[in-house]
Amino acid sequence: MRNSYHFRIRELREQKHYTQEYIAEMLKVSQRAYSSIESGKIRLTVDRLILLSKIFEVPITEFLVGIPGYDPVNVTLPERLSKTPPDHKKLRQVYLELISTREAELSMLKQSLASLDYE
């Protein structure tokens, strides 16, 4: 089914010109198991989804593109998080940690910029 995160994973892999064997090795699974992930026979854990986002160098939300009901333009991150079902608590926590990390990075950049103004 084209409107699933499984299809998006395959699409991203092909865009990067990665083989199934390479991604399987990165995920520490067999090529056959990875093929089952792309075909939708195996459901992904949040941990593996996070790892795939790092491998493909995309945000986790990139896997939601094309899924019916997902509209990244019209829904803000806090609204998305508040609508997250209870079984996605770990993913919600990951988002919150990412926000916290980005806020800390922004603070450091602002401090660095301010120090340049005084030199």
Stockholm file with secondary structure:
# STOCKHOLM 1.0

chainA/1-119         MRNSYHFRIRELREQKHYTQEYIAEMLKVSQRAYSSIESGKIRLTVDRLILLSKIFEVPITEFLVGIPGYDPVNVTLPERLSKTPPDHKKLRQVYLELISTREAELSMLKQSLASLDYE
#=GR chainA/1-119 SS CCSSHHHHHHHHHHHTTCCHHHHHHHHTSCHHHHHHHHTTSSCCCHHHHHHHHHHHTCCGGGGGTTCTTCCTTTSCHHHHHHTCCGGGHHHHHHHHHHHHHHHHHHHHHHHHHHHHHTC
#=GC SS_cons         CCSSHHHHHHHHHHHTTCCHHHHHHHHTSCHHHHHHHHTTSSCCCHHHHHHHHHHHTCCGGGGGTTCTTCCTTTSCHHHHHHTCCGGGHHHHHHHHHHHHHHHHHHHHHHHHHHHHHTC
//
